[in-house]
């Protein structure tokens, strides 16, 4: 009997909770989509790891919560089981906070990075899926550094 087998590798630091920015590249044949996300809940003081977050994103149960990537893939007609995924996570940019008041400041900051990054990737000609909204002001050098990291990732080939 022959079984399919797949491999996955990651550095353990991606398991750290906090405020992260991540980019997921989804490829199916000649179609490529980019999803930009962040950790840091909108309605609670939680800031999960990107490893945990991608698992939530790819939950295809009808009653799943926090699975906006799955919803966006459905919208563009992509079957995840027939696709290849690559992900870049940057962070944690800030640690998880102990109160919702503190959390909101960092959440809004990352929302703006997410928004700016999605616009930047789109300006490079990539097909960005998802909704992104600015939440606060972010220093230009922070945006520039993240844009450079992501551009290197997108230019590299799948490993």
C-alpha positions in Angstrom: 0.0 0.0 0.0 1.4 3.5 -1.0 0.5 6.6 1.1 0.9 10.2 0.2 3.5 12.0 2.3 4.3 15.6 2.7 6.9 17.6 4.7 6.8 20.8 6.7 9.5 22.5 8.5 9.5 25.6 10.7 11.5 27.3 13.4 10.0 27.0 16.9 10.0 30.8 17.4 7.0 30.9 15.1 5.0 29.4 18.0 5.5 32.5 20.1 2.4 34.5 20.9 2.4 38.2 20.1 1.7 40.7 17.4 3.0 39.4 14.0 2.5 40.2 10.4 2.4 37.4 7.9 2.1 36.8 4.2 0.7 33.6 2.7 1.3 32.8 -0.9 -1.2 30.3 -2.4 -0.4 28.8 -5.8 -2.5 26.5 -7.9 -1.1 25.7 -11.3 -0.5 29.1 -12.9 -2.6 31.2 -10.4 -1.0 32.9 -7.5 -2.7 34.7 -4.6 -1.3 36.6 -1.7 -3.0 36.9 1.7 -1.7 39.4 4.2 -2.7 39.0 7.8 -1.8 39.9 11.4 -2.1 38.4 14.8 -3.9 40.3 17.5 -7.7 39.7 17.9 -10.1 42.5 17.3 -12.5 41.6 20.1 -10.2 40.3 22.9 -6.7 40.9 24.3 -5.3 37.8 22.6 -2.4 37.8 20.2 -1.8 34.2 18.9 1.2 32.8 17.2 1.2 32.8 13.4 1.4 29.0 13.5 -1.8 28.9 15.4 -3.4 31.6 13.3 -2.8 29.8 9.9 -4.5 26.8 11.4 -7.6 28.9 12.2 -7.4 30.4 8.7 -7.6 27.0 7.0 -10.5 25.6 9.0 -13.1 24.8 6.4 -15.9 23.7 8.7 -19.2 25.6 8.0 -19.3 27.0 11.6 -15.6 27.9 11.8 -14.6 31.3 13.2 -11.5 33.3 12.2 -11.1 31.6 8.9 -11.0 34.6 6.5 -8.3 33.0 4.3 -10.5 30.0 3.7 -13.4 32.3 2.8 -11.3 34.3 0.4 -10.0 31.1 -1.3 -13.6 29.9 -1.8 -14.5 33.3 -3.3 -11.8 33.0 -6.0 -12.6 29.3 -6.6 -9.4 27.8 -5.2 -9.5 24.3 -3.7 -6.9 24.4 -0.9 -6.2 20.6 -1.1 -5.0 21.2 -4.7 -2.8 24.2 -3.9 0.7 24.9 -2.5 1.2 27.3 0.4 4.2 29.3 1.5 4.1 31.6 4.5 6.4 34.3 5.8 5.9 35.5 9.4 7.6 38.7 10.7 7.7 39.2 14.5 6.7 39.2 17.1 6.7 42.9 16.5 5.2 43.4 20.0 4.5 41.0 22.8 1.0 39.9 23.8 -0.5 42.5 26.2 -2.1 41.9 29.6 -5.1 44.2 29.0 -7.5 45.0 26.2 -6.7 48.7 26.4 -3.0 48.1 25.8 -3.8 45.5 23.2 -5.9 47.8 21.0 -3.0 50.2 20.5 -0.8 47.5 19.1 -3.6 45.8 17.2 -4.4 49.1 15.4 -0.7 49.6 14.7 -0.4 46.2 13.0 -3.7 46.8 11.1 -2.0 49.7 9.5 1.1 47.7 8.7 -1.2 45.0 7.2 -3.0 47.6 5.1 0.2 49.3 3.8 1.8 46.0 3.1 -1.3 44.7 1.1 -1.2 47.9 -0.9 2.5 47.6 -1.6 2.2 43.9 -2.7 -0.7 44.8 -5.0 1.4 47.7 -6.5 4.0 45.0 -7.4 1.4 43.3 -9.6 0.4 40.5 -7.2 -3.2 39.4 -6.7 -3.9 40.2 -3.0 -7.0 38.7 -1.5 -8.7 39.8 1.7 -9.8 43.1 3.2 -7.4 45.5 4.9 -8.0 48.7 6.9 -5.7 51.2 8.4 -5.9 51.6 12.1 -3.2 54.1 13.2 0.0 55.9 12.1 3.1 53.8 11.5 6.6 55.0 11.0 7.8 54.9 7.4 11.0 53.0 8.3 9.0 50.2 9.9 6.8 49.9 6.7 9.9 50.0 4.5 11.7 47.3 6.4 8.7 45.0 6.3 8.1 45.7 2.6 11.7 44.7 1.9 11.4 41.5 3.8 8.2 40.5 2.0 9.6 41.5 -1.4 12.6 39.1 -0.8 10.2 36.4 0.2 8.0 36.9 -2.9 11.0 36.9 -5.2 12.3 33.7 -3.8 11.2 30.3 -5.1 9.3 27.8 -3.0 11.7 25.7 -0.9 
